[in-house]
Amino acid sequence: MNPDIDEVDFFSAHVQFINRDVAILDLRASLEFAKGSIPTAVNIPLFSDQERAEIGTLYKQVGKSDAVARGVEIFSEKCESFFHQVLGLVNANREIALYCARGGLRSSFVATLLKAVGIKVFQFRGGYKYFRSQVLTELDLFAAHPKLVLIGMTGSGKTEVIEYLKNHPVIDFEGLAGHRGSALGGMAQEIPPATQQNFENLIAFHFARIKGSALILIEHETSLGDVILPGPLRLSLKQEKMVLLKRSFEDRVSSITKVYFSNFTEKELEKFEASINLFKNQISVSTKQQLISLARERKFSELTEILLRERYDKTYQKFLTKSEPNIIKTLDLSADFGGSIEWIKRQL
């Protein structure tokens, strides 16, 4: 670590970075970045995946000096292009934050060069590895933090309430995961689904911003597509106070139809047909074929009614029965949406 470069950690500095519009530069190779990154970071790799592998092999088989020499040789060939991209991220105060895997050679090298041309550089302590250790700490703190958990049948308005109260201490697991849960949860999504690391990183990031709140509102989740709620956090939900949201069957059908099928393209039809097959033995083969036919005919209300009756309601009822001891309030959004929202606000 260069003593002339300011060393910071993300969870202490991220608020001031946001306020000052300080960009975060991830110098790792694209494969490293794809697995997980610091929230809001922009990836401008110092080395490509292939170059990083070559340098790593040299380091192991020959030695550090040869690996560093090869790295400098590779970088010299693309120095101008690299700095043009990086300078595009520098804010009006000529500041930038950066990191690599462990806060080692890559970030120190670039930080020194940027400082030489008059740019204020913040280097994250310990790089991405240290950040991940902080994420796990924040997730444990979140598991222990008091939470109010929304539960209810599919289409009852849990996500709608979370979105409506986004300016309050809430965390939207579905939004962070880029998936609504269940076999059909990946449909009608505008953002790509998160990796497990990024899902955890985002939860920790949002929790850190609101952990001073007495109570945090969440929706009960376990898995969301390919990601799952971190273990301690997932287990903590069993002990939390729960609010049961209800809606009329007609309103639930209308809500689901609007969310999932408003912009139903041929691509969405392909995703729907693939998702239906994930139900395996949970619905009959004839029902699967009926649902696919209704989707092709764009008869979405009828399709949704069958899905709720034959699949979702039966499964969710078992969960509701187990959760009864934790339910402190039942709110009917169809009867009184405004009053229900006000009640939840008072708890927060």
WONORQUI-V680784 format. One line per field, one symbol per residue. ss: DSSP state (2 for helix, 1 for strand, 0 for the rest). phi: phi as a letter, one per 20 degrees, with the letter a starting at -180 (. if undefined). A space follows every 10 residues. Layout:
ss: ???
phi: ???
This chain:
ss: 0000011102 2222222222 0001110002 2222200000 0110000022 2222222222 2002222222 2222220022 2222222000 0000111110 0000222222 2222220001 1111002222 2222222222 2222001111 1000000222 2222000001 0022222000 0000000000 0000022222 2222222222 0000011110 0011001100 2222222220 1111110022 2222222222 2000022222 2222222222 2200222222 2222220002 2222222222 2222222222 2222221111 1100002222 22222220
phi: .ffedfecdg fedffffffe lefdddefff fffffrbfgm fdecffcfgf ffffffffff edqfffffff fffffffcgf ffffffffef ffelcbdbbc fcmdffffff gfffffdndf dddfgmmfff gfffgfffff ffgeffcdde cqggnfofff fgffdfedfc ceffffembe nmfefeelde dfffffffff ffgfgffgfc ffffbcebdf ccccmedcfg ggffffffde fcdeecbfgf fffffffffe cfceefffff fffffgfffl efcffffgff ffffffemef ffgfgfgffe cfffffffff ffegfefdad ddfffbffff ffffgffe
